Amino acid sequence: MPAWSVLLALLLLGPALAPGFVLTYDMVWVPDLALRPDALGTGSGLPRAVPSDAVVAVLDEVVPGMVLQKLVLLGSLVVGGLGAARLAPRDSLVGALAAVTLWQWNPFVAERLGLGHWPVLLGYAALPWLVGASRRWRTEGRAPAVLPLLVLVASLSASAGLATALVLLVLATRREAAQVSRVVAVAVAANAPWVVAGLLHAGAALSDPAGAAVFALADEGSLPGPLAALGLGGAWNSEVLPGSRAGAAAWVTTGLLALLVALGWRRWWQRVGAREAGGLVVLWLVGWGTAVLTWAAPGAVGALAAAVPGAGVVRDGARILVLCAPLLVGVAAQGVVEVRALVARAWPGPVPGLPRFVVGAVLVVWPVTVLPDVAWGLGGRLEAVAYPASYERAAEAVAEAGPGDVLVLPLSSFRAPAWNDGRTVLDPVGRYLGRDHVASDELVVSGVVVAGEDPRVVQAREALAEPDPVARSSALARIGVGVVVRDRTAPGGDDADSVEVAGSQLLAEDLVVTEVAGGPGGAEVREPAVPRARAAATAAGWAAWLAVLGLAAWRGGRSMRATRYR
């Protein structure tokens, strides 16, 4: 079983495991991520990378960032696959192998890899294990030792944390109020960093309604979005859509899954039991229903995101399909077992010219055959690359500069640098520099502009609109910006006249570093201070998170000692 899971993961990642960093859309890893204020939730922007950035910033002090990224990618696939085997009938090797394949080789995994949503993939990997741990907590009244760690790993982003909390509430609770309270306490504590930070940014947490239509569940070729969602597909970005999902193979996949579910449904329900089966059905309905809602009524979703702080987290319809995976894989694996039994009853003896193991092999590998173009790093899209040497020199120059945050220019969110083979990625400059930075959070998707939420970006635009370099420098200093880094290779980045600021130029390569406070007549940099109440609330959120981590370590230590002396 582990060998099959590892083989699938290696085949899927391919060049991503070579030396270098995989940079694609939201997946921006750097050699040494700094523990900046925005990683803790005290920055000016919404806490989109809380607590994931803080966790990486701590771990890459022990494990190099490049190695850590590969461990995360490989581990999320292998651990998730091995957990999926537990969703299959225990007495069927073919069923377990089929569950591993279905879990690791599907549109959801491929599209989230392409979009760089590694925290979502970690939550996805923890999900089948969380199903089993929740069952034990509900039936035995005591949480398994691994459960706190699973919840933390599965809650490294807002969307993943919401899905994890919902799984716990649906599968781990009983009618007793005490059990419900314990489950809620664990779910809230594990998500406290981003929840608290989000509440503190509630005034900026209203999303542009235009984003709902952009990020909604999408059709895949001729396959309508609701049908694509049945097979865990339908990501909004056509650039990460595997070519095979745009053709007849997507219809074949959907039909085969529907057949397996129909054949396995009854036996699966009997094996799992009404309580857990009903809970998994509820999760599936929430996941599929929410995804389809973004497809059918993006206007309503957009209005909700524009009126309710934080509601924009559900506008990426396909991402919430993570809730559908345990039911789909568990029932389909049962269907594989039923098909194999039907074949055995129809041909009890050897079939001439057809070894018996061939039927089982086909049932195990068919998901790979209908989605072949995601092999080897999504067809090469996940190629690992090296950062240019100018990035390290820019980081050294910024470290030597005076106080203040970094403004990254040009003010656009995504880049497609030649050194990344033209692949689109969220601008990595700010994260590489090791200092808190201001960068555009405005998105442009297929010509549609989705406004950002960070008020300091608006202030920076106003500062750059001043008529001369000295005025720009002074205006930037007043909002706490002490250094400007301009990427000349990005579109618009070579237009020095429009963004010239007074100051000392510390580096003039592909990245131009300017210390703005040193210009003639420049104002002193006013470093933004975090209000005490905000700092205290953030610390309380992190204290709750650390309490769950401490519980995980304590329970894990007790379990290891008990095993050693047993």
PERA-V758932 format. One record per residue. RES is the residue in one small letter. PSI is psi in whole degrees, -180 to 180 (* if undefined). BURIAL is + if it has 16 or more other C-alpha atoms within 10 Angstrom, else -. Layout:
RES|PSI|BURIAL ; RES|PSI|BURIAL
//
This chain:
m|-54|- ; p|-38|- ; a|-41|- ; w|-41|- ; s|-44|+ ; v|-42|+ ; l|-45|- ; l|-42|+ ; a|-43|+ ; l|-41|+ ; l|-35|- ; l|-42|+ ; l|-42|+ ; g|-115|+ ; p|-13|+ ; a|-22|+ ; l|-1|+ ; a|164|- ; p|140|- ; g|-175|+ ; f|140|+ ; v|117|+ ; l|107|+ ; t|121|+ ; y|-115|+ ; d|-5|+ ; m|98|+ ; v|99|+ ; w|145|+ ; v|165|+ ; p|-38|+ ; d|97|+ ; l|128|+ ; a|150|+ ; l|78|+ ; r|166|+ ; p|-39|- ; d|-23|+ ; a|-26|+ ; l|-15|+ ; g|7|+ ; t|5|+ ; g|-179|+ ; s|-23|+ ; g|171|+ ; l|148|+ ; p|64|+ ; r|-27|+ ; a|31|+ ; v|130|+ ; p|11|+ ; s|-43|+ ; d|-40|+ ; a|-41|+ ; v|-45|+ ; v|-41|+ ; a|-34|+ ; v|-46|- ; l|-34|- ; d|1|+ ; e|-19|- ; v|-44|- ; v|126|- ; p|143|- ; g|-41|+ ; m|-44|+ ; v|-41|+ ; l|-42|+ ; q|-43|+ ; k|-36|+ ; l|-40|- ; v|-47|- ; l|-49|+ ; l|-43|+ ; g|-38|+ ; s|-35|+ ; l|-49|+ ; v|-48|+ ; v|-41|+ ; g|-42|+ ; g|-43|+ ; l|-35|+ ; g|-37|+ ; a|-32|+ ; a|-27|+ ; r|-14|+ ; l|-14|+ ; a|166|+ ; p|136|+ ; r|-26|- ; d|14|- ; s|111|- ; l|-40|+ ; v|-43|+ ; g|-42|+ ; a|-44|+ ; l|-39|+ ; a|-39|+ ; a|-41|+ ; v|-46|+ ; t|-47|+ ; l|-36|+ ; w|-40|+ ; q|-27|+ ; w|83|+ ; n|168|+ ; p|-35|+ ; f|-49|+ ; v|-47|+ ; a|-45|+ ; e|-35|+ ; r|-34|+ ; l|-46|+ ; g|-37|+ ; l|-8|+ ; g|25|+ ; h|67|+ ; w|-32|+ ; p|-34|+ ; v|-40|+ ; l|-34|+ ; l|-42|+ ; g|-39|+ ; y|-40|+ ; a|-37|+ ; a|-18|+ ; l|-51|+ ; p|-34|+ ; w|-37|+ ; l|-34|+ ; v|-48|+ ; g|-41|+ ; a|-38|+ ; s|-39|+ ; r|-46|+ ; r|-41|+ ; w|-41|+ ; r|-42|+ ; t|-33|- ; e|-15|- ; g|7|- ; r|129|- ; a|135|+ ; p|152|+ ; a|-31|+ ; v|-13|+ ; l|-47|+ ; p|-41|+ ; l|-41|+ ; l|-43|+ ; v|-40|+ ; l|-47|+ ; v|-35|+ ; a|4|+ ; s|38|+ ; l|-2|+ ; s|166|+ ; a|-48|+ ; s|-41|+ ; a|-39|+ ; g|-39|+ ; l|-44|+ ; a|-42|+ ; t|-45|+ ; a|-40|+ ; l|-40|+ ; v|-46|+ ; l|-47|+ ; l|-36|+ ; v|-39|+ ; l|-23|+ ; a|-14|+ ; t|150|+ ; r|-176|+ ; r|-22|- ; e|133|- ; a|-34|- ; a|-41|- ; q|-42|+ ; v|-42|+ ; s|-42|- ; r|-44|- ; v|-46|+ ; v|-41|+ ; a|-44|- ; v|-45|+ ; a|-44|+ ; v|-44|+ ; a|-41|+ ; a|-25|+ ; n|4|+ ; a|-41|+ ; p|-49|+ ; w|-29|+ ; v|-49|+ ; v|-47|+ ; a|-39|+ ; g|-41|+ ; l|-38|+ ; l|-22|+ ; h|22|+ ; a|-33|- ; g|-24|- ; a|9|+ ; a|12|+ ; l|130|+ ; s|151|+ ; d|123|+ ; p|-20|+ ; a|-25|+ ; g|-24|+ ; a|-43|+ ; a|-34|+ ; v|-43|+ ; f|8|+ ; a|159|+ ; l|135|+ ; a|155|+ ; d|153|+ ; e|98|+ ; g|-127|+ ; s|-2|- ; l|115|+ ; p|153|- ; g|-48|+ ; p|-35|+ ; l|-37|+ ; a|-37|+ ; a|-26|+ ; l|-29|+ ; g|18|+ ; l|26|+ ; g|-176|+ ; g|25|+ ; a|149|+ ; w|-26|+ ; n|113|+ ; s|-20|- ; e|-26|- ; v|4|+ ; l|119|+ ; p|140|+ ; g|-34|+ ; s|-22|+ ; r|-10|+ ; a|-1|+ ; g|-157|- ; a|-25|- ; a|-32|- ; a|-39|+ ; w|-41|+ ; v|-45|- ; t|-47|+ ; t|-42|+ ; g|-43|- ; l|-41|+ ; l|-43|+ ; a|-40|+ ; l|-46|+ ; l|-40|+ ; v|-43|+ ; a|-40|- ; l|-32|+ ; g|-9|+ ; w|-51|+ ; r|-49|- ; r|-36|+ ; w|-46|+ ; w|-43|+ ; q|-40|- ; r|-42|- ; v|-35|+ ; g|150|- ; a|-37|- ; r|-53|- ; e|-39|+ ; a|-43|+ ; g|-40|+ ; g|-42|+ ; l|-33|+ ; v|-42|+ ; v|-46|+ ; l|-42|+ ; w|-44|+ ; l|-40|- ; v|-45|+ ; g|-53|+ ; w|-42|+ ; g|-43|+ ; t|-43|+ ; a|-45|+ ; v|-32|+ ; l|-40|+ ; t|-29|+ ; w|-43|+ ; a|-33|+ ; a|62|- ; p|-29|+ ; g|-42|+ ; a|-41|- ; v|-41|+ ; g|-41|+ ; a|-39|+ ; l|-44|+ ; a|-29|+ ; a|-16|+ ; a|-29|+ ; v|118|- ; p|131|+ ; g|-10|+ ; a|-17|+ ; g|-12|+ ; v|-21|+ ; v|3|+ ; r|-22|+ ; d|92|+ ; g|-43|+ ; a|-24|+ ; r|-34|+ ; i|-7|+ ; l|-8|+ ; v|-30|+ ; l|-19|+ ; c|-18|+ ; a|-46|+ ; p|-43|+ ; l|-49|+ ; l|-49|+ ; v|-41|+ ; g|-46|+ ; v|-41|+ ; a|-38|+ ; a|-39|+ ; q|-38|+ ; g|-37|+ ; v|-44|+ ; v|-41|+ ; e|-40|+ ; v|-45|+ ; r|-38|+ ; a|-39|- ; l|-42|- ; v|-41|- ; a|-37|- ; r|-34|- ; a|-36|- ; w|79|- ; p|-26|- ; g|179|- ; p|137|- ; v|125|- ; p|127|- ; g|7|- ; l|101|- ; p|148|- ; r|-33|- ; f|-15|- ; v|-40|- ; v|-47|- ; g|-41|+ ; a|-41|- ; v|-42|- ; l|-27|+ ; v|-41|+ ; v|-4|+ ; w|-34|+ ; p|-31|+ ; v|-38|+ ; t|-27|- ; v|-5|+ ; l|57|+ ; p|-23|+ ; d|2|+ ; v|-5|+ ; a|157|+ ; w|57|+ ; g|47|+ ; l|46|+ ; g|31|+ ; g|-5|- ; r|-28|+ ; l|37|+ ; e|135|+ ; a|139|+ ; v|166|+ ; a|144|- ; y|146|- ; p|153|- ; a|-25|- ; s|-25|- ; y|-43|+ ; e|-39|- ; r|-36|+ ; a|-39|+ ; a|-39|+ ; e|-39|- ; a|-41|+ ; v|-38|+ ; a|-31|- ; e|-13|- ; a|169|+ ; g|-169|- ; p|169|+ ; g|163|+ ; d|171|+ ; v|134|+ ; l|123|+ ; v|123|+ ; l|155|+ ; p|162|+ ; l|75|+ ; s|146|+ ; s|-44|+ ; f|153|+ ; r|163|+ ; a|66|+ ; p|148|- ; a|-35|- ; w|-13|- ; n|23|+ ; d|32|- ; g|9|- ; r|139|+ ; t|136|+ ; v|147|+ ; l|135|+ ; d|117|+ ; p|-5|+ ; v|-51|+ ; g|-41|+ ; r|-31|+ ; y|-30|+ ; l|-22|+ ; g|12|+ ; r|152|+ ; d|139|+ ; h|160|+ ; v|123|+ ; a|154|+ ; s|138|+ ; d|17|+ ; e|138|+ ; l|143|+ ; v|112|- ; v|116|- ; s|41|- ; g|-7|- ; v|126|- ; v|122|- ; v|113|+ ; a|148|+ ; g|-178|+ ; e|-9|+ ; d|116|+ ; p|-25|- ; r|-26|+ ; v|-42|+ ; v|-43|- ; q|-38|- ; a|-40|+ ; r|-42|- ; e|-38|- ; a|-42|+ ; l|-18|+ ; a|-4|- ; e|155|+ ; p|-20|- ; d|163|- ; p|-39|+ ; v|-44|+ ; a|-38|+ ; r|-45|+ ; s|-45|+ ; s|-41|+ ; a|-39|+ ; l|-41|+ ; a|-37|+ ; r|-25|+ ; i|13|+ ; g|11|+ ; v|121|+ ; g|-15|+ ; v|139|+ ; v|128|+ ; v|121|+ ; r|127|+ ; d|105|+ ; r|-20|+ ; t|-12|+ ; a|153|+ ; p|123|- ; g|-7|- ; g|-13|+ ; d|5|+ ; d|79|- ; a|-34|- ; d|-37|- ; s|-18|- ; v|16|+ ; e|133|+ ; v|152|+ ; a|137|+ ; g|-169|+ ; s|124|+ ; q|117|+ ; l|-20|+ ; l|138|+ ; a|75|- ; e|-146|- ; d|-33|+ ; l|124|+ ; v|121|+ ; v|125|+ ; t|128|+ ; e|109|+ ; v|-25|+ ; a|-12|+ ; g|3|+ ; g|159|+ ; p|128|- ; g|7|- ; g|148|+ ; a|159|+ ; e|142|+ ; v|126|+ ; r|98|+ ; e|129|- ; p|131|- ; a|142|- ; v|121|- ; p|147|- ; r|-40|- ; a|-40|- ; r|-43|+ ; a|-41|+ ; a|-42|- ; a|-42|+ ; t|-43|+ ; a|-38|+ ; a|-40|+ ; g|-44|+ ; w|-31|+ ; a|-40|- ; a|-42|+ ; w|-44|+ ; l|-29|+ ; a|-40|+ ; v|-40|+ ; l|-42|+ ; g|-39|- ; l|-40|+ ; a|-44|+ ; a|-43|+ ; w|-47|- ; r|-38|+ ; g|-41|+ ; g|-42|- ; r|-40|- ; s|-40|- ; m|-40|- ; r|-39|- ; a|-39|- ; t|-38|- ; r|-39|- ; y|4|- ; r|*|-
//
